[in-house]
């Protein structure tokens, strides 16, 4: 089995980061090389050491992925709503509480 696109690109991302590239440059490079948002997020977690929330926020607020921002926010809201509905309707033992991050700017 061959390497995934993410595995192939990761050494180049490491090289760019070591050369002083900023996050926007890394995101642009990854997108141009064909990584989607999830693979870009996972690469930032692996290479840069960000946690998933930090990487998600970085991608959401980036110029590179700005054309997808509204779509991402819509999906995020739909997911929250679905989880809340599951929490209320299915099993009374299944409970999800989502609290806003006090350090996160209003989206």
N, C-alpha and C positions, 0 to 999 in steps of 0.2 A: 504494500500500500504506500502510495506517495505521500509527501508532505502536504499539509493543507496550505492554502494561500497565506494564512496567518503565520504559520511556522516558517514559510519561505521569506516573508517580509520582515519578520521580527528582528533578525540580525541587522538589517538595514536601518530599522527604527532605532536600535541600540546605538549604531554608528552615528546617526543623525543627532540623537540625544547627547552622546558624548562630544559631539562637535559643537554643542551649544544651541541646537535648534529649540525653538519654543514650542509650546503645545499646539498652537494653531498650525505651525509648519508640519508637525508630526501628523496631525489629523488630516491636513491637506494631502500629504504624501500617501497616507494609508488609503484615503478615498480614491485618489488617482490610480493607485495600484489595485483597486478593486475590492478593498475590504468594506463590509457594511458597518453599520453603527455598532452592532454587537461585537463583531470581531475587533473593531477599533477599541471598544471599551475593554475587552479582555486583554488586548495588547497593552493598553495603558496600565492596567492592573499588574500585568506580568513584568513589563519593562520599567515603568516609572515608579511602581509601588503605590499607586493610588488605590484607595478602596473603591468599591463599585459605585457608591454614591457620589464620590468626588469625580470619578470618570464620567458618570452619567451627566452630572451637572456641566462638566466641561464640554461634553459633546453637545448637549442641549443648547448651551449658550454660545457655541462656536460660530464663527463666520462660515467655516467649511460646511457645516450641516444646517445652516440657517434656513435653507429651503425646505427642511423637514421639521422645523421647530413646532409649528402649529399642529401638524399631523402627530408628532410625538406627544404633545400635551393632550391632544384628544384621546389618543390610545391610553395614556397614563390615567386620565380621568375615567375612561371606560373601565379600565382594570380595577381601579379603586371602587367604583360603583358596583361592579360584579362581585368583588370580594365582600363588600358590605352586604349585598343582597344574599349571598351564600351564607354569610354569618347569621343573618336573621331568619332565613327560610328553611334551611335544611335540617341541621342537627343542632339542638340547643347546646350541645357540648362544643360545637365548632364556633369559636368566637375570634373575630379579627377586629382589632382596634387600630385605627390609623390616626396618628397624631401628627400635626404639622411640625416640621423642623423649625424651631425658633430662630435658628441661624440662617435659614434659607430665605432669600428674597421672595416676595409674593410673585407667583407666576401668573 
